[in-house]
Amino acid sequence: MREMKSPQFNKHPVDAYFHLLENLSSDQKQELISRLSISMQTKSPETDSLRSLFGAFIFDQSPEELVKEIRESRTFNQNRAGL
């Protein structure tokens, strides 16, 4: 088994990762290949996307009715503690 060298991260990221992983056993490399392949095939759900949040707030009221309801539900407390 060879001695692990310190990674050189000023190169391309793939080169840096390869440098870190080149000392793995064949079985470990096969496992890594398998996991990477699976991760590439699995599509991430659209909920991870910021675009999927656009229009996510669904309600039956018009915007004007919603604003009116929010304003009417506000309560104010005029009692202030002395400093």
N, C-alpha and C positions, 0 to 999 in steps of 0.2 A: 504494500500500500504506500502510495506516494504521500509526501508531506503537503498539506493544504497551504496554498499561498494566499496572501491577502488579496481581496478582490480589487480590481482596477475599474472604478465606476466612471472614469472619464471617457470611456469608450462607448460604443453603441450599447444600449441596455441588454440586447440579446447576447452580446459577447460577454458582458459582465456576469449574466446568469449562467452562461455556459462555463465560464471560468469557475464559478462556485460549485457547479454540479458535475464537473468532469471527473471528480474522484469518487463518485457514487459507484456502487456495484452494478453489474448488468441487470440484476433483478430490480434494484431500486430505480434504475433508469427506465426499465420497461413499465414499472408502476407509474412513474411520472408521465411517461408518454401516454399511457392509458387514461390517466386522469385529465391531462391536457386535452386529449382528443374528445373526451366526454364533455368537458367544459365548453368546447367550441361548438358542439352539436346542440347543446341545450340553449334555447333562446331565453333571454331574460324576459320576464313579464313586462308588459307595457306600463305597469304601474311604477316601474323604476324611472320612467322617463318624466321629465318635468313637463313635457307637452301633454302628458296624460292628465295632468292636474288642471289644465285649462277647461273652464266651464264645469268643474267638478261640483260646485256648490249649486245644487238643484233645489228649487223651492217653488211653491205654487203661487206665491204672492208676486206682485209687480215690484220692481225696485222701490218705487215711491211708497207702496204699502209697507214694505219691509223697513224703510227708513222711519216712517211714521211710528211703527210698532216699537222700534228700538228707542226712539226719542220718548215715547210715552211710558216706557218701562223704566226709564232712568229715575233714580231717587237721589235727592240731594240732602245732605246733612249739614245744617248750618252751624252746628255746635263744634267749635274749634277748641282744641286744648291749648291752654296758655303755655308759652315757652318760658 
